Amino acid sequence: MPEVYELALEVRPEDIDQLGHVNNICYLRWVQAAAEAHWRAAAPAEDQARLYWVVVRHEIDYRRAAFLGDGIAVRTWVGSASRLRFERFTEVLRAGDRTVLAQARSLWCPIDARTGKPAGVSPAVRARFATPDGVSPARGS
C-alpha cells in the first residue's frame, strides 16, 4: 500500500469568498502544498536538489464547503507512473469530523532543476513516489 502523507492547515480569512466559504482555488492550492510537503519530507536531499515537479493535469471534485475556523487535513498518496507522468491522489478533509471536502487526482512531471526540461527519476524516487498498479489506500489509514 502506498504511504499516506497528511498535512494540517487552517482556513484563513483570505481563503473566504463572497459566498462565505472557502474559494475553490484554495482547495487546489492545498492539493499542491500537500504534494510539495510530501516530496520534501520523503525524498532524499540529492533528489530534492536535482528535481522539481510541475503539474500537467488536475482533476478535482468538490464535495462539501469549508468555512473560516475549520481545521483542514490534506491527505495525499502516490499512484501509478509512466516515464514522465506521476499520478497523485489527494483528499481534503475537515479535520474535526474527517468529512471529505474535496478529492483530487493530479499528474506531475519531474523537471531537471539545472536544465528545466523533463527528466527521468532514479529507481529510488520511482519506488517511493509511484505504485506499480495505482493502489489506493483505504480512507482513514
N, C-alpha and C positions, 0 to 999 in steps of 0.2 A: 504494500500500500504506500502511496506517496505521502511524504511528510506534509502536515498541515502547519502553516505558519500563521500566527494571529497577531494583528496589530490593533492596539487600543487607541481610539481617537475620541474627541469630544466635538459636538456640534458647536460651532462658533457663531456669533451674531451675524457675521458677514456671509455665512452659508444660507441664511434665510432669504427666501424670495418674496415677491409681492403677495403670494397666497398664504404666507405664514408658515411654510415648511421648508425643508432643505431643498435647494435648487438641484435639479437633475445633474448638472455638470459637476457638483460636489461629489456625487457617488463615483463618477468617473475618475476624479482626482484621487479619491480614496483607493480605488482599484489600482491605480498606478503607484501610489505611495506604498501600498502593501507589497506589490511586486518588487519595487526597489528595495524596501526594507528586508524582504526575504533574501534577495540577492546579496545584500551587504552582510546579513547575518550568517549566510550559509556558504558563500563562495570563498575559495582561497584568495588571499590578498593578491597574489600574482595574476589571477584571472580577473579580479576586480580592476586591476591597473591596466590590463590588456584589452578588456571588452567593455563595451557599452551595449545597451539594449534599446531598440526602438520598436514602437508598436506599429504593426502593419494592419491590424484589424481589432476592433472592439465590438462585441455584441453584448447588450445589457438589457435585462428585463427588470423593470421597476415593479415591486410588489406592494410596498407599504411606504408611508411617509415617515420621515424623521423630523424631529422638532428641536428647537432650542432647549438645551439642558439634557438632551439624550446623550448617553454614552454610546459609542459605536464600537463594535468589534468587526474587524475585517479579516476574514479567513481566506487564505489563498493556498493553492497547491498546483503542482505541475501536471500536465497531461502528456500527450504524445508529441513527437518531434520528427521533422524531416531534417534534411541537411541544414537548412537556414530558417526554418519556421518552428518555433517552440510554442506549444499551447499551454495556457494557464487558465485556471478557473478561480473565481472569487465569489464569495458570499459576503454581503454587507448585512450585519445583524444589529438590532437594538441590543445593547449589552445587558440591560436589566432583565429582559424576558426571553432573549435569544430569538426573537421574531425575525425572520428573513425579510429584509427591506429591499434588497436587490441581489440579482445574480448576474455574473458576467463570464464571458469566455473571450479571451484575448489571444492574439497571435503576435509573437515577438520575434524579432530578427537580431542576432548578435552582430555587432559592428566593431571592427578593429579600431581601437582608440587612436592609433597612430595614423592610419590611412583614411578612416571614415568610411570604409567600404565593408559590405557584409563579409563575415569571417566565420570559418569553421571553429568549433569549440573542441576542447580537449576531451578525451574519454571520461575524465573525472567530472567535468561540468555536465556532459551529456548524461552520465549516470545519476547525477544529483538533481538535474533540472529537466528530466524527461522520464516518462514511463514508457515501456515498450508497447503497452496496449491502451494507454489513456485511462487507466484505472482511476476511478473517483472514490475518495474516501466517504464513508458514511457520515452523515451530519452528526455533530456532537463529538467527533473524535478530536 
